[in-house]
Amino acid sequence: MKSRRALIPASLLASVAVISMLNGPQTVFGQSEKNDQRKKIVESRRNQPGTDMRAYSPQMHQLYDGKFRLDLGKTYMVGGLFDKPGWDHIDNAGKTAHPVSGTVTVDVDEIKNTGKFVAKLKLPEGDFEMVMDRFHEFQPCQDGGLATMIYEHGDSGCGDANWPKTLIYLAGWGYADATLNGKPLYKDYQAHFMVTQGMRDRESLKVKYPVLNKKTPAGQVNPATIQLDFYIRAKEADPTNKNNPPRKDFAHFFCLEVTWK
């Protein structure tokens, strides 16, 4: 079970809602006439310097049970399982993304760091199944292996810069196995899934990142959309030094439809 200490550095902590969504008189910030009581309320909130959002962290809600159950749809794969060295399986340009059929489900307890992420997909190479059920914290911001309401990627200080900075509604890190046509394909590979603000364009599937002359500190995402990305990757580096990212294996998928249950 998670230790509910200061979960992650304040610079990484994200918000659950914008100021306008908070009820009551505490929704106004930055006024010099704040009284002591209102200061205490503000200090109790999860906040991140440099943003215009402050909200209560999930753990401050007495009704928060940490249980996320999601069904995903409109799934795409980036590239293929057996591409020749030199592949780009990040593919922010969306050139190699192609639709695949099947199911992707999330059933986890964010508080206990337990549960399963399961993808059962029909790929050009055959029937692919990935199961992630061993969650692990590789960085402090990952909160034991399952985390909610943080910023990740870009210049957030959490995760790599392969993707733009985004609010993470739910994410998991750890280890997974995968099979192809019922036979072992990947064993004890590193894996990650994340439910994010919209990084890919609805039509072109491009990630418009990085953006030159960015005018605000916000990430280059579309908050009007939502998606889930997931990957399974080898621990070993790419021996050819030609792949992006530089791993021996990196199978990457994304889903553009997210249903909470």
C-alpha positions as a printed Julia matrix, in Angstrom:
261×3 Matrix{Float64}:
   0.0     0.0     0.0
   1.22    3.5    -0.73
   2.65    5.59    2.06
   0.63    8.8     1.95
   3.55   11.04    2.81
   4.46   13.9     0.48
   3.96   11.7    -2.55
   6.07   13.58   -5.06
   7.85   16.94   -5.28
   5.51   19.9    -5.44
   6.9    20.85   -8.84
   5.46   17.65  -10.23
   2.1    17.64   -8.55
  -0.8    18.27  -10.91
  -4.32   19.46  -10.28
  -7.66   17.81  -10.66
  -9.59   20.84  -11.85
  -9.12   24.45  -12.82
  -9.87   27.21  -10.35
 -13.28   27.86  -11.81
 -14.34   24.32  -10.93
 -13.66   24.75   -7.21
 -16.7    25.62   -5.14
 -17.07   28.26   -2.49
 -15.17   31.42   -1.61
 -11.81   29.67   -1.75
 -11.94   29.73   -5.55
 -10.29   33.17   -5.69
  -6.49   33.17   -5.35
  -3.74   35.75   -5.24
  -5.62   38.46   -3.3
  -3.62   40.22   -0.6
  -6.66   40.38    1.69
  -6.84   36.61    2.16
  -7.47   35.81    5.77
  -5.62   33.1     7.71
  -8.42   30.6     7.28
  -8.36   30.89    3.49
  -4.55   30.59    3.5
  -4.85   27.32    5.38
  -7.36   26.07    2.81
  -5.07   26.98   -0.06
  -2.06   25.35    1.59
  -4.01   22.13    1.96
  -4.49   21.87   -1.78
  -2.29   20.14   -4.3
  -0.79   22.87   -6.42
   1.99   23.36   -8.9
   3.92   26.61   -9.24
   3.57   28.24  -12.62
   0.11   26.86  -13.38
  -3.33   28.39  -12.96
  -4.74   25.3   -11.28
  -5.2    24.4    -7.64
  -7.33   21.57   -6.36
  -7.63   18.98   -3.66
  -5.45   15.93   -4.23
  -7.37   12.66   -4.71
  -6.17   11.45   -1.31
  -7.91   14.34    0.44
 -11.29   13.1    -0.74
 -12.83   10.76    1.8
 -14.71    8.94   -0.98
 -11.6     8.3    -3.11
 -11.21    4.51   -3.41
  -8.35    4.44   -5.92
 -10.13    1.94   -8.16
  -9.95    2.65  -11.88
 -11.8     0.47  -14.39
 -11.41    1.49  -18.03
 -12.24    0.1   -21.45
 -10.26    1.44  -24.39
 -11.1     1.57  -28.08
 -10.01    2.92  -31.45
  -6.59    1.35  -30.97
  -3.56    1.95  -33.17
  -0.14    0.31  -33.34
   2.98    2.25  -34.24
   5.05    0.27  -36.75
   5.29   -3.5   -36.38
   6.7    -6.14  -34.07
   9.51   -7.2   -36.39
  10.53   -4.02  -38.16
  14.11   -3.84  -39.42
  16.54   -1.72  -37.35
  16.14    1.97  -37.97
  12.48    2.08  -36.93
  10.78    5.02  -35.24
   8.25    3.6   -32.79
   7.57    6.97  -31.16
   6.42    8.29  -34.55
   5.09   11.69  -33.58
   4.54   12.27  -37.3
   1.93    9.48  -37.34
   3.41    7.95  -40.51
   3.44    4.31  -39.39
   0.39    4.26  -37.09
  -2.25    1.78  -38.23
  -5.53    0.62  -36.65
  -5.72   -2.77  -34.95
  -8.73   -4.62  -33.52
  -9.16   -6.19  -30.1
  -9.63   -5.13  -26.5
  -7.63   -3.09  -24.02
  -8.73   -2.97  -20.37
  -7.5    -1.42  -17.13
  -8.6    -2.68  -13.72
  -6.29   -1.33  -11.01
  -6.21   -0.05   -7.45
  -4.05    3.09   -7.48
  -3.78    3.17   -3.69
  -2.55   -0.4    -3.33
  -0.52   -0.46   -6.59
  -2.29   -3.64   -7.67
  -4.43   -4.85  -10.56
  -4.02   -5.56  -14.26
  -3.59   -3.9   -17.6
  -4.5    -6.31  -20.42
  -4.32   -5.85  -24.2
  -5.62   -8.55  -26.56
  -5.08   -7.41  -30.13
  -5.14   -8.82  -33.64
  -1.98   -7.59  -35.32
  -0.72   -8.26  -38.85
   1.8   -10.61  -37.2
  -0.89  -12.56  -35.32
  -2.8   -12.59  -32.02
  -0.95  -10.44  -29.5
  -1.65  -10.48  -25.75
   0.09   -8.29  -23.18
  -0.49   -8.51  -19.42
   0.97   -6.01  -16.99
   0.37   -6.86  -13.34
   3.67   -6.1   -11.58
   3.79   -2.39  -10.87
   7.07   -0.76   -9.97
   8.31    2.73   -9.17
  11.27    3.69  -11.36
  11.09    7.39  -10.4
   9.68    9.06   -7.24
   6.89   10.73   -9.24
   5.51    7.27  -10.08
   4.19    6.81   -6.54
   4.79    3.1    -6.12
   3.98    2.13   -9.73
   0.47    3.54  -10.15
  -0.18    7.29  -10.0
  -2.98    9.71  -10.7
  -3.13   13.45  -11.34
   0.5    14.28  -12.0
   2.3    15.88  -14.92
   4.59   13.66  -16.98
   6.9    14.02  -20.0
   8.07   17.16  -21.74
   9.65   19.56  -19.25
   7.64   18.22  -16.28
  10.66   16.61  -14.62
   8.85   13.27  -14.62
   9.49   10.74  -17.39
  11.3    11.35  -20.66
  10.8    14.05  -23.27
   9.56   11.75  -26.07
   6.04   13.15  -25.56
   4.81   16.63  -24.6
   4.06   17.53  -21.01
   0.57   16.32  -20.16
  -1.75   15.93  -17.23
  -1.84   12.24  -16.34
  -5.28   11.04  -15.26
  -3.86    7.59  -14.51
  -0.56    5.9   -15.28
   1.18    2.65  -14.49
   4.81    1.54  -14.69
   6.29   -1.89  -14.15
   6.83   -5.21  -15.87
   4.77   -7.18  -18.36
   4.76  -10.34  -20.46
   3.45  -10.73  -23.99
   2.57  -13.65  -26.24
   2.06  -13.94  -30.0
  -0.31  -16.65  -31.21
  -0.17  -18.17  -27.73
   3.63  -18.47  -27.67
   5.97  -16.38  -25.47
   7.14  -13.21  -27.17
   8.36  -10.9   -24.38
   9.13  -11.92  -20.79
   9.65   -9.51  -17.87
   9.83   -6.51  -20.2
   9.43   -2.97  -18.91
   5.97   -1.52  -19.57
   4.07    1.72  -19.17
   0.51    2.91  -19.79
  -0.83    6.43  -19.37
  -4.22    8.1   -19.73
  -3.45   11.61  -20.91
  -4.8    14.76  -22.43
  -4.96   14.53  -26.21
  -1.46   14.34  -27.64
  -2.4    13.03  -31.09
  -4.49   14.97  -33.58
  -7.93   13.39  -34.1
  -7.52   13.18  -37.87
  -3.82   13.17  -38.77
  -2.66   11.23  -35.67
   0.31   13.61  -35.48
   1.79   14.78  -32.19
   2.51   18.48  -32.72
   5.6    18.5   -30.58
   7.91   20.21  -30.07
   6.35   23.56  -30.98
   8.73   26.38  -31.81
   8.17   29.71  -30.06
   5.86   28.14  -27.48
   3.91   30.98  -25.87
   2.87   29.38  -22.56
   4.41   26.87  -20.13
   1.52   24.46  -20.77
   2.21   21.24  -22.66
   1.5    20.94  -26.4
  -1.67   18.91  -25.95
  -5.38   19.32  -26.67
  -7.31   19.17  -23.36
 -10.56   18.69  -25.32
  -9.49   15.12  -26.14
  -8.21   12.17  -24.15
  -6.16    9.09  -25.05
  -4.23    6.17  -23.64
  -0.7     5.25  -24.72
   1.04    2.04  -23.77
   4.25    0.27  -24.62
   6.28   -2.78  -23.74
  10.04   -2.57  -24.21
  13.24   -4.53  -23.78
  15.62   -3.59  -21.0
  18.5    -3.93  -23.44
  19.68   -0.98  -25.5
  19.51   -1.03  -29.31
  22.76   -2.69  -30.46
  22.54   -0.97  -33.87
  22.08    2.53  -32.41
  19.52    3.19  -35.15
  16.16    2.82  -33.38
  13.92    5.44  -31.79
  13.73    5.0   -28.89
  17.11    3.25  -28.57
  15.84   -0.15  -27.36
  16.21   -3.61  -28.82
  12.42   -4.0   -28.78
   9.75   -1.33  -28.3
   6.11   -2.14  -29.13
   3.99    1.02  -28.9
   0.2     1.43  -29.1
  -2.33    4.17  -28.42
  -6.1     4.29  -27.97
  -8.21    7.32  -28.85
 -11.36    6.22  -27.01
 -11.38    5.95  -23.21
 -14.42    4.76  -21.24
 -14.6     4.96  -17.46
 -16.67    2.21  -15.8
